[in-house]
Amino acid sequence: VQLQASGGGLVQAGGSLTLSCAASGSFFSDNDMGWYRQAPGKERESVAGITAFAASNYADSVKGRFTISRDNAKNTVYLQMNNLKAEDTAIYYCSGRDRYTVVNYFGQGTQVTVSS
């Protein structure tokens, strides 16, 4: 399973970024996808998830600001991040969970830095 995330960068507080993650075609359409993040000195945490049927869920800290979506035709999952805060600074990881093995795969991270 290959997951390739992109779209991170440096943004001022209140700004927006959109992360993208391209996944292996054979894996993507049938499985749940998500985004995690890990800030310095903290554990990796779930940010948002989207099922194969496009039902989404969010961490309380990002509800109303972040939107996860998926495009099955492009094998890509997105994370639209609005009204970014300094505490959103972290490495963001794309993830995909195999529905049969329940193994969670992670791609390489993309750095998001929000300056206050």
C-alpha atoms as one frame of an Amber mdcrd trajectory, in Angstrom:
protein
   0.000   0.000   0.000   1.452   3.333  -1.022   0.196   6.627   0.403   1.740
   9.853  -0.868   0.811  13.023   1.021   1.442  16.551  -0.176   0.303  20.111
   0.385   1.916  21.027   3.674   3.681  24.306   4.241   3.968  27.458   6.281
   0.859  29.569   6.792  -0.177  32.372   9.090  -2.777  31.840  11.761  -6.233
  32.169  10.279  -5.057  30.926   6.923  -5.911  27.791   4.974  -4.166  24.784
   3.486  -5.341  21.724   1.618  -3.536  18.431   2.035  -3.795  15.691  -0.561
  -2.963  12.016  -0.376  -2.795   9.732  -3.374  -3.224   6.044  -2.609  -2.721
   2.807  -4.455  -5.697   2.310  -6.713  -6.408  -1.250  -5.662  -6.534  -0.243
  -2.007  -8.313   3.078  -2.005 -11.904   2.644  -3.042 -12.862  -0.145  -0.622
 -11.217   1.158   2.510 -11.501   3.867   5.122  -9.025   6.713   4.894  -7.913
   9.340   7.350  -5.481  11.945   8.509  -3.377  11.884  11.662  -0.941  14.423
  13.020   1.961  14.463  15.404   3.222  17.614  17.059   6.697  17.812  18.622
   6.772  15.994  21.922   3.264  14.635  21.502   1.745  11.363  20.423   0.227
  10.878  17.010  -3.475  11.675  17.062  -6.368  11.154  14.698  -7.571  14.328
  13.022 -10.256  13.150  10.625 -11.503   9.991   8.986 -13.723   9.106   6.066
 -15.237   5.720   5.368 -15.472   3.987   2.026 -19.063   5.271   1.955 -17.897
   8.857   2.589 -19.090   9.152   6.173 -16.701  11.444   8.015 -15.639  12.074
  11.579 -13.398  14.668  13.204 -11.408  15.306  16.331 -13.129  17.874  18.524
 -10.190  20.229  18.124 -10.743  20.582  14.370 -14.521  20.324  14.021 -15.916
  23.206  12.030 -12.485  24.107  10.645 -11.283  20.997   8.786 -13.069  19.026
   6.086 -12.055  15.605   4.856 -13.165  14.364   1.458 -12.298  11.674  -1.030
 -12.302  11.329  -4.786 -12.494   7.650  -5.669 -11.877   8.373  -9.347  -8.510
   9.912  -8.446  -7.702   7.587  -5.530  -7.126  10.691  -3.460  -8.197  11.874
  -0.037  -8.103  15.542   0.915  -7.992  17.546   4.101  -9.159  21.132   3.740
  -7.925  23.103   6.733  -9.359  26.535   7.431  -8.839  29.038  10.216  -5.567
  27.393  11.125  -4.174  27.892  14.588  -0.647  27.659  15.970  -1.646  24.466
  17.772  -2.359  22.840  14.417   1.376  22.823  13.731   2.426  19.214  13.261
   3.469  16.597  10.780   0.323  15.335   9.078   0.078  11.733   7.978  -2.321
  10.141   5.574  -3.667   6.759   6.634  -5.677   3.943   5.187  -7.208   1.010
   7.001  -7.567  -2.331   5.277 -11.154  -3.476   5.838 -10.178  -7.132   5.918
  -7.019  -7.154   8.014  -7.831  -3.962   9.983  -4.210  -2.965   9.498  -3.695
   0.802   9.444  -1.157   1.993   6.893   0.585   5.356   7.039   2.290   7.378
   4.368   5.171   9.730   4.842   4.209  12.896   6.633   3.876  16.432   5.390
   4.806  19.330   7.637   2.236  21.982   8.471   3.518  25.028  10.324   1.173
  27.774  11.476   2.779  31.007  12.571   0.994  33.128  15.143
